[in-house]
Amino acid sequence: MAADAPSPLAGLRIVLGISGGIAAYKAAALVRLLRRAEAEVVVVMTEAATHFIGPLTLATLSGKPVVTSLWERVSDDSLPSDVEHIGLVKWADFAILAPATMNTLGELARGLADDAVTTFFGAYPPARSLLAPAMNGGMWRNPATQKNVRLLRARGYLVTGPGRGELACGDEDEGRMAEPEQLLNALAGLIKHGPLAGRRVLVTAGPTREWIDAVRYLSNASTGTMGLAIAEAARGLGGRVTLVAGPGVAAAHPAIRRVDVESAAEMAAAVYAEAADAELTVMAAAVADWRPVAAAAGKLKKAAGPPALALEPTEDILAGLAARGLGGQRVGFALETEQLAERARRKLEAKQLALVVANAIGEGAGFGSGDNTVLVVGPEGFERAYPRLDKRTLGRELVELFAERFFAVAKPLRP
């Protein structure tokens, strides 16, 4: 990766699994490289791995607690409350197992889960997992090991290495774990060649502002967090993402092309311009339905009494995309207070959408909250409910659904 290029790993959540081999000492360098690439890292270790490198070292380098046991509770506000079991499966964007010993590879191939590492990888999607074998040359050439590696590759795991070099036993042989820099590049390649690789994705996020006078406007409580999470998830799966963002939407990864707008009219113009070559359009923005017919040139004075606001509808961007045949697969959002499924289905048909993501206004979810609860509806009675999740995790779940339904992803992202 070029030094002046934005890191493809920036902002991603990585779980690093470490099994019990001498190459475990390289994990410290790998954690440092991942953190330097602006990724978040949580380390999960087998008990045997703790004999080769101490959890305290890795906790210090990662800035996160280290998981070493299925029975040990880990407390950290930035991690799921059920982290000691499989909460990290939902938290992580990608996972690395380095070193992957002969024993751990065998357990994964046979579907065994008897420690924190194999439990995590047993529940985590192979298509987002990178395995780095490391062992004695004879163990690597063992027919059982070779069979297990072939099986794991067939299931969708990316296996990097081992290379030839000096081993712990002093021999010059195959079995040397790939260097941390090689693993970092392999992980970047996994992102680049993800299920949305090369796909042009257009996402909208945030509110719009419709000015009443020089200081007041009509808007809503949207923060753009959900749309931004979808844009980041699409980028993490290899998409070429454009984000059309309303006011107040947080910064995105530098690889995401960003177009900032303020009003509904500006958002419509930007979306139509960007949708011409989009293969997937996700309209997650909360666009105003009405705007003042004319904004006052100055500030309306309180002494003059409440103004009589004449309103007119803003342009329906989803309907405009359908009429123009733009945007590829179009996904709409619906925020409702009642009759969630029924109203989502009406929107699906009226706006000629591929899917509608519907969420109800409620305590602890929706605008201004870090969490969301949604129901996705599609043609032919398709429905999929997502229980309350943090918006980042939900964004990845939704993008995986889009990849699966629209682009016939050959290898499932979920086991």
FIVODO-560435 format. One line per field, with one value per residue (C-alpha): residue number from 1; y, z, x. Coordinates in steps of 0.25 Angstrom, whole numbers, plus 2048, in hexadecimal, padded with zeros to 3 digits. Example, Ala and Ser with C-alpha at 12.3 -4.5 7.8 and 13.67 -1.06 7.14 Angstrom:
FIVODO-560435
miza	c(1  2)
Y	c(7EE  7FC)
Z	c(81F  81D)
X	c(831  837)
END
This chain:
FIVODO-560435
miza	c(1  2  3  4  5  6  7  8  9  10  11  12  13  14  15  16  17  18  19  20  21  22  23  24  25  26  27  28  29  30  31  32  33  34  35  36  37  38  39  40  41  42  43  44  45  46  47  48  49  50  51  52  53  54  55  56  57  58  59  60  61  62  63  64  65  66  67  68  69  70  71  72  73  74  75  76  77  78  79  80  81  82  83  84  85  86  87  88  89  90  91  92  93  94  95  96  97  98  99  100  101  102  103  104  105  106  107  108  109  110  111  112  113  114  115  116  117  118  119  120  121  122  123  124  125  126  127  128  129  130  131  132  133  134  135  136  137  138  139  140  141  142  143  144  145  146  147  148  149  150  151  152  153  154  155  156  157  158  159  160  161  162  163  164  165  166  167  168  169  170  171  172  173  174  175  176  177  178  179  180  181  182  183  184  185  186  187  188  189  190  191  192  193  194  195  196  197  198  199  200  201  202  203  204  205  206  207  208  209  210  211  212  213  214  215  216  217  218  219  220  221  222  223  224  225  226  227  228  229  230  231  232  233  234  235  236  237  238  239  240  241  242  243  244  245  246  247  248  249  250  251  252  253  254  255  256  257  258  259  260  261  262  263  264  265  266  267  268  269  270  271  272  273  274  275  276  277  278  279  280  281  282  283  284  285  286  287  288  289  290  291  292  293  294  295  296  297  298  299  300  301  302  303  304  305  306  307  308  309  310  311  312  313  314  315  316  317  318  319  320  321  322  323  324  325  326  327  328  329  330  331  332  333  334  335  336  337  338  339  340  341  342  343  344  345  346  347  348  349  350  351  352  353  354  355  356  357  358  359  360  361  362  363  364  365  366  367  368  369  370  371  372  373  374  375  376  377  378  379  380  381  382  383  384  385  386  387  388  389  390  391  392  393  394  395  396  397  398  399  400  401  402  403  404  405  406  407  408  409  410  411  412  413  414  415)
Y	c(800  80E  816  822  81A  819  80B  802  7FD  80A  809  7FA  7F1  7E5  7D9  7D2  7C4  7BE  7AF  7A8  7A9  7B0  7B9  7BF  7C9  7D0  7D3  7E0  7E5  7E2  7E9  7F6  7F6  7F4  800  808  805  80B  7FE  7FA  7ED  7E3  7D7  7C9  7BF  7B0  7AC  7A6  7B3  7BA  7B2  7B9  7C7  7CE  7D3  7E0  7E3  7E2  7E9  7F5  7F5  7F4  7FD  7F2  7E6  7D9  7CD  7C0  7B8  7B5  7B6  7C4  7D0  7DC  7EA  7F5  800  7FF  7F0  7E7  7E3  7D5  7D6  7CA  7C1  7C4  7D3  7D6  7CF  7DA  7E5  7E1  7E5  7DB  7D1  7CB  7BE  7C0  7B7  7AC  79F  791  78E  79A  798  78A  78F  799  78F  785  78F  78E  79A  798  7A5  7B4  7B4  7A8  7AC  7BA  7B5  7AA  7B4  7BF  7BF  7B8  7C3  7CD  7C5  7C4  7B8  7B8  7AA  7A9  79B  792  78E  77F  783  78C  781  777  772  775  784  785  77F  789  795  791  78F  79D  7A3  79D  7A2  7B0  7B3  7BB  7B3  7BB  7B4  7AE  7B1  7AB  7B0  7AD  7A6  7A5  798  79E  797  79E  799  79D  7A0  7AF  7B8  7C3  7D0  7DB  7E4  7D9  7D6  7E5  7E5  7D8  7DE  7EB  7E1  7DA  7E8  7EC  7DF  7DE  7DB  7E9  7EA  7F5  7F7  805  808  815  818  824  828  832  83D  849  857  860  86E  877  883  887  880  875  869  85C  84F  843  83B  832  831  829  81E  813  817  81A  80C  806  80E  809  7FB  7FB  801  7F6  7EB  7F1  7FB  808  811  81F  825  831  837  841  84A  845  837  833  831  824  81C  824  819  81D  828  832  83C  846  84C  854  855  84A  850  84F  841  83E  844  83D  82F  830  834  829  81E  81D  812  80D  7FE  800  80C  80C  818  819  828  82F  838  843  841  850  85D  86C  871  87D  880  88E  896  89A  895  895  89E  898  8A5  8A3  896  888  888  881  876  872  864  85C  84E  84B  841  833  82E  81F  821  82A  81E  814  81E  820  811  815  80F  801  7F9  803  802  80B  80E  810  816  813  814  809  7FE  7FC  7F0  7F5  803  7FE  7F5  800  808  7FC  7FC  80B  80E  802  7FE  7F1  7F2  7FB  7FC  800  804  809  815  810  812  80E  80C  815  824  828  81A  812  806  802  7F7  7F5  7EC  7EA  7E7  7E3  7DD  7D0  7D1  7D2  7D7  7D7  7DD  7E2  7E3  7EF  7F1  7FC  803  800  7F1  7F2  7FA  7EE  7E4  7EC  7EE  7DF  7DD  7E6  7DF  7D1  7D5  7DF  7DA  7CB  7CA  7BB  7BA  7BD  7C8  7C0  7B2)
Z	c(800  7FC  808  804  800  80A  811  80C  81A  821  82A  829  834  834  83D  83E  842  847  849  851  848  849  83D  847  84B  83D  842  849  83C  835  83F  83E  82F  830  83A  831  826  82F  831  83E  843  84D  850  853  858  85B  869  862  85B  868  86B  85E  860  86C  86B  872  867  85C  865  866  857  853  85D  85F  869  864  864  869  86E  86C  87A  87D  87D  876  878  86E  86A  85B  85A  85B  869  864  85F  867  85E  850  851  84A  83E  83B  83F  836  827  824  82C  82B  831  833  836  832  837  832  83E  83C  82D  830  83A  830  825  82E  834  842  84B  859  85C  859  84C  846  84B  845  837  837  838  82F  81F  818  80D  816  81D  81A  81F  821  823  82A  82F  82D  81E  821  827  81C  811  81A  811  81C  81C  80D  80D  818  810  803  80B  811  804  7FE  809  805  80F  809  80D  80C  80D  813  80C  80C  816  823  82D  83C  83C  833  826  819  815  811  81D  820  823  819  81E  825  819  80F  818  818  809  808  810  808  7FC  802  803  7F5  7EF  7F8  7F4  7EF  7E8  7DE  7DF  7DF  7EC  7EE  7FD  802  811  81B  81B  811  815  80F  813  818  81A  81B  829  829  822  821  824  82C  836  82D  82F  823  82C  825  817  81A  820  813  80B  814  813  804  803  80D  803  7F7  7F2  7EB  7F3  7F2  7FE  7FC  80A  810  81B  827  822  828  820  817  813  809  7FE  7FF  7F5  7FC  7F7  801  7FF  808  802  7FC  7EE  7EF  7F4  7E8  7DE  7E4  7E4  7D6  7D2  7D9  7D7  7C8  7C9  7D7  7D8  7E6  7EC  7FB  7FF  80E  80F  816  80B  80F  809  808  807  808  7FB  7FD  808  80E  80A  818  826  829  835  842  844  837  83C  837  828  81F  818  80A  807  7FA  7F9  7F6  7EA  7ED  7EA  7EA  7E0  7D8  7D7  7D3  7C8  7C2  7C4  7CC  7D8  7D5  7E0  7E9  7F8  7FF  80E  815  823  829  836  833  828  825  81C  814  812  80E  803  7FE  7FC  7F6  7EB  7E9  7E8  7E0  7EA  7EB  7FA  805  813  81D  82B  836  83E  84C  859  857  848  83B  83B  845  84A  848  845  83C  83A  82C  823  814  80A  7FC  7F0  7F1  800  804  812  81B  829  830  83F  846  842  842  835  831  832  82C  820  81D  81E  815  80A  80B  808  7FC  7F7  7F9  7F2  7E7  7E3  7E5  7EE  7EC  7FA  806  80F  81B  81E)
X	c(800  806  809  801  7F5  7E9  7EA  7DF  7DF  7DC  7D0  7CE  7CD  7D6  7D7  7E4  7E4  7F1  7F4  7FF  80B  819  815  80B  816  813  805  80B  810  803  7FB  804  803  7F3  7F3  7FC  7F2  7E7  7E0  7DA  7DF  7DB  7E4  7DE  7E8  7E8  7EE  7FA  7FD  7FE  80B  812  80D  806  7F8  7FD  806  7FB  7F1  7FB  7FD  7EF  7E9  7DE  7DC  7E1  7D8  7DF  7D3  7C5  7C2  7C9  7C0  7C6  7C2  7C4  7BA  7BE  7BB  7AF  7AA  7AA  7B9  7BD  7B5  7B1  7AE  7BB  7B5  7AB  7B6  7C1  7C2  7CD  7D5  7E3  7E8  7F8  7FE  7F4  7FB  7F9  7F0  7E7  7E6  7E1  7D7  7D1  7D0  7C9  7C0  7C5  7C4  7CA  7D1  7CF  7D6  7CF  7C2  7C4  7C8  7BE  7B3  7BA  7B8  7C4  7C3  7C8  7D2  7E1  7E9  7F8  7FE  80B  811  81D  81F  81B  80E  80B  80D  805  7FA  7F0  7F4  7F4  7E6  7E1  7E7  7E0  7D3  7D4  7D7  7CB  7C3  7C7  7D3  7DF  7EB  7F8  806  80D  81A  828  832  839  830  830  837  842  83F  83D  830  821  818  81D  811  80F  815  80C  80D  809  7FD  7F9  7FA  7F2  7E7  7E7  7E5  7DA  7D3  7D6  7D1  7C5  7B6  7B4  7C2  7C1  7B2  7AE  7A5  79E  799  792  792  78E  783  780  77D  772  774  769  771  780  781  776  773  76B  772  772  77A  782  791  794  79A  793  796  7A5  7A5  7A0  7AA  7B5  7B1  7B0  7BE  7C3  7BD  7C4  7BA  7BD  7B4  7AF  7A8  79E  79E  795  799  7A0  7A3  7B1  7BD  7BF  7CB  7D3  7D1  7C2  7BE  7B6  7AC  7A7  799  790  782  779  77A  789  788  77F  789  795  78E  78A  798  79E  794  797  7A1  79D  79A  795  78E  78A  781  784  783  777  773  769  75B  758  75F  75A  755  75F  769  769  775  779  775  766  764  75D  755  74E  747  748  74A  740  749  745  74A  74C  751  75F  763  761  76F  76C  760  76A  774  769  764  772  776  782  789  78A  784  77D  77B  772  770  763  762  754  74C  742  73F  74D  74D  740  745  753  74C  744  751  758  74E  74B  75A  75E  768  770  770  76A  771  766  768  75F  761  763  76B  77A  779  778  77C  787  789  795  78C  781  776  772  769  76E  763  764  75C  755  753  761  763  76F  76F  77B  77A  780  78F  799  798  7A6  7A3  795  79B  7A5  799  791  79C  79F  790  791  79D  796  789  78E  79B  79A  7A6  7AB  7B1  7A8  7AD  7A6  7AA)
END
